[in-house]
Amino acid sequence: MTYVNQKETKQSKTIGTKLTPREYEEISGLVDAGIYLSASDFVRESIRDKLKSIRVIKIRDIDYETAKKEVLGYYRSYDEAYISEVSADLELDLELVNQITEELKHEGRLKGI
């Protein structure tokens, strides 16, 4: 049996990159202005911001009636929501959510959407 030291798996990693002189000067200017503590601080924050902005949406494979119940429940929890938000939050196909939303409106179960 192999044991893994938890400290080893949680260690920070270092990534090297090259910047153009202009990029480096702009970062240095932000550091000099006191906006960032260091160039490394800028890079870490930039990476975190980029990772937050990229969201991989997983699509679950569920039957229509279950999806319909979830969509209706979502709209009951949130007074207003875009179909794209419902799709992303429930991990359902956008076209499926659109079809269900239209059906719920036709049934009179959703109003004002």
Secondary structure as GFF3:
##gff-version 3
##sequence-region A 1 113
A	DSSP	alpha_helix	6	9	.	.	.	ID=ss1
A	DSSP	alpha_helix	21	32	.	.	.	ID=ss2
A	DSSP	alpha_helix	39	53	.	.	.	ID=ss3
A	DSSP	alpha_helix	64	77	.	.	.	ID=ss4
A	DSSP	alpha_helix	83	90	.	.	.	ID=ss5
A	DSSP	alpha_helix	94	106	.	.	.	ID=ss6
###
